[in-house]
Amino acid sequence: MNTSTPDLVVRSFLEHLARKETDAALALLDDAVVWRNTGLPAFQGERVRTMLRDMESRGIGFDVRWKHVAADGDVVLTDRTDVISAGPWKTSFGVRGTFEVRDGKIVLWDDSFSWLELVGSGVLGLARMLR
């Protein structure tokens, strides 16, 4: 996939994660990348890589459903639905992401989402799994 512009770097990164191409996704992260999620501590650099590899090794699935992507220089805004799965359990929730890309690498990955939507979707996923 062409990663010549910041928006394509971000799209490629998330799509590599969705296809379980973790090494290809990690190649698009700066060594000092910062990953922030609503209400959680920020993670940086090697810790981000370790977490993403751990998710893959534990069989945690990820998919992305794009709604909107906008770029202004090195800043990319995403409006998307993320789908997380573990075995038969699945949850999906809206995410608004802000990414900063420098020299073809993501230096900031900042996702915002509603914890209420995440928990509610997770409970629905559990109910579907138990049914």
PyMOL commands that set and color helices and strands:
alter all, ss='L'
color gray80, all
select helices_A, chain A and resi 6-18+22-26+46-57+115-130
alter helices_A, ss='H'
color red, helices_A
select strands_A, chain A and resi 29-37+43-44+60-72+75-86+89-102+105-112
alter strands_A, ss='S'
color yellow, strands_A
deselect
rebuild
show_as cartoon
